Amino acid sequence: EGVDEALLRSAWWSVELIEVEAGRALVEFPAFAAKPGAEARLQQWLQLDRVRPLPPLSPEDWLAASARGDTVQVWWESGWWEATLLGKGADGSVEVTLRDPPDGRAEHRRKFLSHRLRPGWAWQAGEHDAGSWTA
């Protein structure tokens, strides 16, 4: 059965790396059961461009320096979702538009507490080194 491929591609999920071979990696997803109700976690082969190291910690003042329209990532439904920053509330909330939400809508506006956001980190794999993160 497994998990819908579109869902796996719609966010960045934490995984445990099990094996790497010929441009792909076998990973285990702690967020997904192998089958409904099972304790075993989903294992799946992914192309290496869908596997990346953890990004750095967010700079302390990153959100204050962010502006409407900036790309951010939101911790939601056990994954990091790409989003566009719409505004910051005085109560510590942040409004965003999620990209590729799981309900299939093209856009999905939601409010989150600011501690659930991080910069819109992008991983650039290197040709001659491991690679680097940019925000």
Secondary structure, DSSP 8 states (H G I E B T S, - for coil): ----HHHHHHSB---EEEEEETTEEEEEEEEEESSTT-SSEEEEEEEGGG---------TTTTTT--TT-EEEEEETTEEEEEEEEEE-TTSEEEEEEES-TT--SEEEEEEEGGGEEE--EEE--SSSS-EEE-
